[in-house]
Structure formats: structure tokens, C-alpha cells
Amino acid sequence: MPDTDLKIAALQMISSADFDKNLNQASQLITQAASDGARLVVLPEYFALMGIKEQDKFEYVEKHQDGPLQLMLSQLAKQLKLWIVAGTHPIESDESMRPFGRCYVFDSQGEVVSWYDKIHLFDVMVGDEQGSYCESKYTRPGQQVVNFDSPWGKIGLAVCYDLRFPELFRKHSEQGCEILIMPAAFTYKTGKAHWEVLIKARAIENLCYFVASAQGGQHENGRQTWGHSCIVSPWGEVIDELAFGEGYVLANLDREKQAVLRKEFPVLSHKKL
């Protein structure tokens, strides 16, 4: 039987072009969240580096399960005895100029138990301070839907732009997920328009808890991110939210209440298509 007691934290950062500074900030926030009782902590997309230009990331690309960022998070998870969903970081692919945007999951022993390569890449015209984005130019997309077993049941992974593709989250639901986790770095403009409504929709339509960890503020590269890291219930209620700035949101996920809701409102079993 899954453990029904889960306190989870979603970190919010304003990551800079200083790799070491970002890692130190992430470490401090993880440690604070652990001291507040978090047993699983989620980091935002690009938590270790928001470069002045996208190519800056090539200096910090790591090999799979080998590198200072991965080592630091492994040691921290083991030291604090908590699980870490490690945002994203560029990890080598077989295309030298297109590393994966990979999200690692570390268990409380510091072991990598899963990883997810972001599938949907942000190639859009936004009309904000940057104007257009072409993430696929320097990032190779993943191909696999990834969820993992934990002491609290099965958890599904997504990253940022994935939020706009409901079929991904439906696959997680069909594969038994009851918690959805998403690191992100939404732009201010798109976040203001769509962030909350899409998160609530993904939670409601799958009767899942949704945990979103975001970048939230003005970055030194000129980019402004929306923030609003949040934890949303399967009924679409915002349990905790942080609009802007660095910090974290924290909540107990009531898994027993979720089980009752799924029994009394069995929409997932009513699906016809």
C-alpha cells in the first residue's frame, strides 16, 4: 500500500547565469523545505542556469549520471533523506549541439530512480521582450512518457510547454498516476494568460494532484518568467501558491481524500474514447 502521508514542496527561483550561485540557492531552499517537513522537493526548469544566451548552457552539459550537479543533488537527497525531482539540466545526447533537457529523480538514498527528457519543445512567437523562442535549435526532444513508482504511489513527469498537451497527462493517468509534477519556466506573457487554467484543467480532468515548480521573476538575461509555483488538488483547488520571487510552496497531499473523490466521482472510468 502506498504511504498516504506526503508533504511536498515546489521551489521557485530566479536563476541567473552564475551556475555555482544557482546551485547554492537551490541547496539552501531544498534544505529549508526539508526542515519544514517536505519529503519530496521539486526544482524548476533551468534551475542551475539561465544563461545570457542559450548557448551558455554548453559549458555545463553533463553526461548521464555523471557531473557536479547530479552529484550535489544525490548527496543532498541522501543527507536530508528526501526525494528530489531535479528540474531540468542539459544532458549529453548523440547530437553535440542538442543535449536533452533532462529531469532526474533522486530517492532518499541519493539514487537516480528515473529521468524524463522534455518532449514538447518551445518553438513559438510570444511577442514579449524576447519575441520568439526556438528551443529545438539547441535541445533534443525526448520520446518517452515517463512516470515512476514512489512510496506515495506512481508519479508522472512533465516539463513546462508539455502542459499544453493534455494527451501526455492522460497517458500518465491511464498508467496509474495520481500525482503529476512539472518543473517550468513559463514566460510572463503566456503564464499570465494560461498558467493557472491549464494546471487546474490537467488536475481536474485526471483527478490528480498537480505540483508545479517555476522560475518567477526578472532574470539578468532580460527574460521575465511568470512564477506562480503552486500545488493544486484533484478538484482544482489551489492549496498553496507563490506569485513571484524565490521561495517555495508546501502542502500535505491528502491521498485518502483523493481516493474517496475518485470513488464518488469516477470520471476516469467513464471515458469512452
Summary of the structure (lengths in Angstrom):
residues: 273
radius of gyration: 17.3
end to end distance: 30.2
largest distance: 52.1
contacts: 934
relative contact order: 0.17
helix: 32%
strand: 32%
